[in-house]
Each structure stands twice: as C-alpha cells, then as structure tokens.
C-alpha cells in the first residue's frame, strides 16, 4: 500500500468509501472498550490479594524497632517501609518520608505548601506576581491539572527520546526567576514510555536556576514497571547526581505502590535532601498525627524486600506484555508505511504514545468513542489540554483483556485511517 499522501483524489475517495463501510460494521458490534486511563486489570489486582492475609487479629503489630503501629507516633514512616521505598527509588532510607496511599497527594501538598509557605524559607509563591512551571509534553495530565489548579503558568518543553529538550530547559531555568519547577516522569514517561538518558539526568542535576526555590518534581512512577526481564531501561539516581553537582536540595522524588499492590490502598513516598524533608516534616506535624502505619507494615510483611517487589512485578509484566505486543503488532501491520501515524515502543510503564497526522487526534478519539471505545481526551497530554498540532493520542493497554485489546486496536487503526483520508481530502 502506498503512503496516503501519494494517493490521488479518486483513490482517496475509493478508500474513504471502503473505510466508511468497515466503520459502520464496527459500530454495529456494540463494543464497550475502555482505554482511557492506565488502570491495572482485575487479573493484576487478583495476584496481590494475599496481602490482605498477612495481618489479622492475632498478628504481631510491632515494627522492627518495637513501635506499635496501631498507636500514635512515627510521623514519617516506619523504618522497614522507608527501606523498601528507598530501594524502589534507588536512594538511601534516610532520604525518604513514607506518606499515605498516593504520590499524587504528596505532589499536590508540596505545591500547596510552596504556594502558602514558600520553599525552605523563600517567599511564598502566592505572594509573587507570577509563578511558572516547565511542563515536558506530551506529559502527565494530572501534573498539569495540579499546576493549573493553583494558577501557575505552564510552559511547554518538547520531549525527546532522551528526555526533555535540555537546551531549552537550561536556558529558561537560568534566566527566569519566576520559573519555580519542572514536572518529570523520568522512567517510562507518561505517555511516550521514554527513559531519561544519563546525560539528561546529569544536566538536570547541574542546572543553575535563577530562582533559589526552583525544584525538580521527579515523579518516578514506573521505577520498577519493566515489561521484559532481559530488556530494561535504567535510570540514573537523581538525588546522588544533584549532590555531586552541588545541588542537593533541588529535587523532590516521588513514587508509590499504586500499580504494585492496589490503587488507592498502596503506600507512597517522597525522597529528597535533609533540608527539604525537614521543611516537609514541619508542615506534617500540623497536617497529620501520622499516616497509616498498619498499611505500611502490611506491605513490608507481604513483599519483604525489593527482591519480593521485583518478583511480584515480573508477574505484572507477564500479564501486561501480551497487551502491549498486541497493540504494537497491529499498528506495525496496519499502519507502517502509510505516512499517517508514528508510535512509541516502550519497554515498560503503562502507555503507548501515538502521533497522528496534524489536525487529526480529536477526530480520531471522537470516532473511536462513537464506535464504543473510550480513549483519553485528545490534548490531555499537553498543558491546558491544548495540543498545538492536535496530533498526540495516549493508548493505555492495561485494563482490557488481550482479546479486547486486539478489537480495540483494530478499531483504533480503522479510525486513524478514516480520519486521515478525510483530512487529506479536505486539504485537497
């Protein structure tokens, strides 16, 4: 098949008629498919049900240092939970605070605290005329929602396979005192599945911000979410790199077990310098008496250590891998050489990023929805929900079954073809 751009008008019209017939057939199937968010499938959740059995009314409820987890005390996490979360992130336990059930909550609180009380003694952001954040895009829509919620101006930074465009990051951060932070998903990025190169991490660590209260928000959500045992991306430890570069306070790193154990019932943590963590604890003493230590103990008793976590994540990979491979095989078979789309092939994480022809993403998502498949809104992967090229679509293969995933990808490909033909005819 020739690239669609090489087809003349008559050929495009003939193809459009064929695709419209196929689309009518697809709509008649009454499909109900959900690829809107990176939710674990029920089969993944079932694998971890035994975590509910590790504590019962007869259990020893004391930590390794003798603290009764049923009572008050231990504001920033029991020692064994700190060690487990530190090992997931590849940092030292003394650099970790274990909080509640979601890293998103910690990120929200960190932004909120910066707005109302400043960063380690700096002027509260709410008292400044303007606050700006750098937002690598395509990126994570919930990051953008937090910054928009607080009225922070978002500046889009293009993503590359090695991470954000660091030439632009360095230029902006070093010259504008109003830029206070940058969002990062450094391993298996949402949605492209890129992992930041060692050079990118080192350049982040070596930044010389114009603002003393500039911070890197390092959301290491997919630190252990590899799809293959023999093909894994590796990520340099940003905390150590910042220390070596003389910027020990410049980064907050976040992670959770939301896609390891249970969404909304896992444990989440932040890693940073002693100075940053002390500032967090100061607010935490007002905010909470302490987080759920019973849940922290439950996780440690079940997984035991980082090796136990990795063994569990290998089981997740066995369920996720066929779904990713199904999507990629259909995209390769149906769209390669047609000139109407490009897509990433990640080795981990929860998403595949698809770039349609310019001006087609919203129409593709709408056609998919009309035929019974829900995708994340086009534009969601950009600040303010505005993709300047109307091109990027996030595919989330995790929730459907492999059979549903094949149906969904066939429908997606059909919609890509139909919308692309319509766009070419419109241009002509």
C-alpha positions, 0 to 999 in steps of 0.5 A: 500500500502506498503512503496516503499522501501519494494517493490521488483524489479518486483513490482517496475517495475509493478508500474513504468509501471502503473505510466508511463501510468497515466503520459502520460494521464496527459500530454495529458490534456494540463494543464497550472498550475502555482505554482511557486511563492506565488502570491495572486489570482485575487479573493484576489486582487478583495476584496481590490479594494475599496481602490482605492475609498477612495481618489479622487479629492475632498478628504481631503489630510491632515494627522492627524497632518495637513501635506499635503501629496501631498507636500514635507516633512515627510521623514519617514512616516506619523504618522497614517501609522507608527501606523498601521505598528507598530501594524502589527509588534507588536512594538511601532510607534516610532520604525518604518520608513514607506518606499515605496511599498516593504520590499524587497527594504528596505532589499536590501538598508540596505545591500547596505548601510552596504556594502558602509557605514558600520553599525552605524559607523563600517567599511564598509563591502566592505572594509573587506576581507570577509563578511558572512551571516547565511542563515536558509534553506530551506529559502527565495530565494530572501534573498539569491539572495540579499546576493549573489548579493553583494558577501557575503558568505552564510552559511547554518543553518538547520531549525527546527520546532522551528526555526533555529538550535540555537546551531549552530547559537550561536556558529558561531555568537560568534566566527566569526567576519566576520559573519555580519547577519542572514536572518529570516522569523520568522512567517510562514517561507518561505517555511516550514510555521514554527513559531519561538518558544519563546525560539528561539526568546529569544536566538536570542535576547541574542546572543553575536556576535563577530562582533559589526555590526552583525544584525538580518534581521527579515523579518516578512512577514506573521505577520498577514497571519493566515489561521484559526481564532481559530488556530494561531501561535504567535510570540514573539516581537523581538525588546522588547526581544533584549532590555531586553537582552541588545541588542537593536540595533541588529535587523532590522524588516521588513514587508509590505502590499504586500499580504494585499492590492496589490503587488507592490502598498502596503506600507512597513516598517522597525522597529528597535532601535533609533540608527539604524533608525537614521543611516537609516534616514541619508542615506534617506535624500540623497536617497529620498525627501520622499516616497509616502505619498498619498499611505500611507494615502490611506491605513490608510483611507481604513483599519483604524486600525489593527482591519480593517487589521485583518478583511480584512485578515480573508477574505484572509484566507477564500479564501486561506484555501480551497487551502491549505486543498486541497493540504494537503488532497491529499498528506495525501491520496496519499502519507502517508505511502509510505516512499517517501515524508514528508510535512509541515502543516502550519497554515498560510503564503503562502507555503507548504514545501515538502521533497522528497526522496534524489536525487529526487526534480529536477526530480520531478519539471522537470516532473511536468513542462513537464506535464504543471505545473510550480513549483519553481526551485528545490534548490531555497530554499537553498543558491546558489540554491544548495540543498545538498540532492536535496530533498526540493520542495516549493508548493505555493497554492495561485494563482490557483483556488481550482479546479486547485489546486486539478489537480495540486496536483494530478499531483504533487503526480503522479510525486513524485511517478514516480520519486521515483520508478525510483530512487529506481530502479536505486539504485537497 
